[in-house]
Amino acid sequence: MLPTQITSFEHYQSEYARSVNDPEGFWAKQASTFNWRKKWDHVLEWNFEEPNIKWFQGGKLNITENCLDRHLATRSQQTALLFEPNAPGDPARHISYRELYEEVCKTGNALRELGIGKGDRVCFYMPMVPELAISVLACARIGAIHSVVFAGFSAQALADRVNDADCKMIICSDYNKRGNKNIGVKEIVDEALAIGCPSVQTVLVHRNTGEEIAWDESYDVWYHEKVDGQAAECPAEEMDAEDVLFILYTSGSTGKPKGVVHTCGGYMVYTAYSFLNVFQYQPGDVYWCTADIGWITGHSYIVYGPLLCGATSLMFEGVPTYPDAGRFWEVCAKHKVNQFYTAPTAIRALMAQGDEFTEGYDLSHLKVIGSVGEPINEEAWEWYKKHIGKDTVPVVDTWWQTETGGMMISGMGGHSPQKPTFAGYPLPGIQPCLVDKNTMQEEEGNPAAGLLAIKFPWPSILRTTWGDHLRCKHTYFSTIPGMYFTGDGARRDADGMYRIIGRVDDVVNVSGHRLGTAEVENAIDEHPQVVESAVVGYPHDIKGQGIYAYVIVGAGAGADDALRAEIVATVRQEIGPIAKPDKIQFVSALPKTRSGKIMRRILRKIAAGEQDSLGDVSTLLNPEVVEELILGRV
Ligand code: PRX
C-alpha cells in the first residue's frame, strides 16, 4: 500500500485541512500504509523548547523492508535503480527490485562480517554509482548509521566529518569519473586518514575504474572481495521508529558544519508521502533526480522516497555538460523519463549554453519537472518551462532543507496553481508562517513578508545535531519562541502562495550548495599571510550566489594574483572546490561597529555593486574605510 495520493487541488485543500485539524490522525493513516514489525504506541510527542520530537514512538521497523522486501511480491522484476554512466557510450544498468534486494543483503552481511552493527557510524565518500545506494541501504538494513560526505569535499573536510561522528568505517571508490575528469577518491581518503581519523578501522574500497591505488593491508578491504559470495538474504535489524537512520552534515552561520540527525520512522513516512505527491508518481514511471547522494536531495529523492514507493529511480554518474550541454535531455529521451528534478544552477548553466542543446530530443514523456536547492529566478523558470516542459509540463519549485528531511512547500505536480519564482503552498502536514524580524510575532493575513518559520512538527523534522543537542536548540528553536526557524526569508502573495527570498543568516548558497561564511573565512584565515577576512555572497548569473572575500594581509605580503591563487588553494584544501572564493579584494581594514563587529550589510552591498544604497555608515568605528572598499571593488 502507498500513502494517499492527491488527485486535484480541491483534494489537496481538503487533505491539508485534515492534516492541520488532526495531525496525529492524518499521519497515523499515512504511516499505516507501511510495514511495521510492531505498531507505534503514540503518534506524536513533542515540544520545540528542548526540542524533543518523537514520531511513532514504540513502533518497530526496518526502512529497507519497506524499500525492498515488500515490493518483491509485486515488482521483483521491475527496475528499481536505473544507472546511467558518465560516458554516454557505456551501457546503462537496470537493477531490478530483486537484484537490489540481494545486493543490499550481501553488502549488509559483508558489513556485519567486518564488525559493523547497530548504531555504528559508517562514512561514505563515493561517486554516484549504484554501490553507493546499495551500501547506504545495507547500513540501514543492519541498523548502522550512514554519514554520506559529498565526494567533492577535501580530505580535511572529510576528516572533520569522520571524526565528529567517530565513524568506524569509510566506504569509498578507487576513482570517480565526472565528465573528462578522473578524481582519485581513495587518495583523498588516505589523506584524511593521514590527517588523523582514529575511529576508522576499515576502508572498504569499491573498484570503480580499476586503476592503480595505494593499498594498506592494515585497513583497506576490497568491496567486491567482501561482498561477492555473501548470502543474498540478510535479516534486517529491528529498529525503533526514533532510532537514528543517518547523519548528514550541513553548514550553518557559525562554527563547523553540523551533523543533522534523521530517524527511521518519521523520515520514512514523510519522504514517501512527499515523493508520491509532489511528483505525482504513477506505477511504471521513470523518475530522475540529478542531485548527488552526498546531499539531502539525493538521500530523500534518489534513494529513500522513490524506493519506498516502488519507483524506478534513475541515478546518473556524470555531469550536465559532458559530452555536451544536451546530456540531460539525451538521457531523458533515452530512458523516457517521466519526472525530472534538478537545481536552478544547472538550469541556468544549460540555458547559457544555448537553446539548441535542448533540441532534437524527445522529451514528450515528461509529466512533471522540478527545481530545488535555491531560489529559481524568473528567466530560468520560464526557460525550463518552455524548452524542457514544452509549455505544458508543470514545474514544481520545491522548497526544503537538509533539516526538514523532505519537501515542505511545493506544487503537487500539475494539481497546484503555478507562478514563476513561487514555491507555492505547503504540503499537507506543514504549517509555515512568516514572522516579523523585530517583534518575532507572526504576520497574519496576505500579502505578508518575514522570516520563514514552521509552527508544528512534521514526521521528518531533524531530531538533533549529532553530539550537540544544545546547538540544535540554539540554531533552530531559539530565534523564534516555540517555532522551528528555517534561516530563510519569504513572502506570501495575496493568494497565500509562498516565495522564498533566500537566507537571512550568514549562509551563502553557491550553486545550490550551502556554505557558512564563517566556515569559508576560517579556511581563508589558514593562509599564513592572511590577518583577517570577511566573506559575503553576491549575485552570480549561473551560481545564484558567488563568494566575495575581503582579505587583510600581513605587512610585506604581495597583495597580488599569486596570493589570490594561494588563498583559493587554501580554501580548496580546507573545504573543497565548491567553497573557493570567486572574487578576492585585498583591503587595509574591514568596516566595524564600535563593538568590533564586522558590518556585513555594507560588505554585501559593495560586493553586489550597490554602493549607492549603503545607508548610514556614520555609526562605524572606521567610516573612512568604506571609500577604499568601493574604489577597490573587484
Ligand atoms: O535557502 C533555502 C535554499 O536552500 C536551503 C537549504 O539548503 P540545503 O539544506 O542544502 O538543502 C537543499 C536541498 C533541499 C534553504 O534554506 N532552498 C532550497 N530549496 C529552495 C531554496 N530556496 C528557494 N527555493 C527553493 N525551492
Boltz pocket constraint, residues with backbone or C-beta under 6 A from the ligand:
constraints:
  - pocket:
      binder: B
      contacts: [[A, 250], [A, 296], [A, 297], [A, 371], [A, 372], [A, 373], [A, 374], [A, 375], [A, 376], [A, 397], [A, 398], [A, 399], [A, 400], [A, 401], [A, 402], [A, 403], [A, 409], [A, 423], [A, 486], [A, 487], [A, 488], [A, 500], [A, 501], [A, 502], [A, 503], [A, 509], [A, 512], [A, 513], [A, 514]]
      max_distance: 6.0
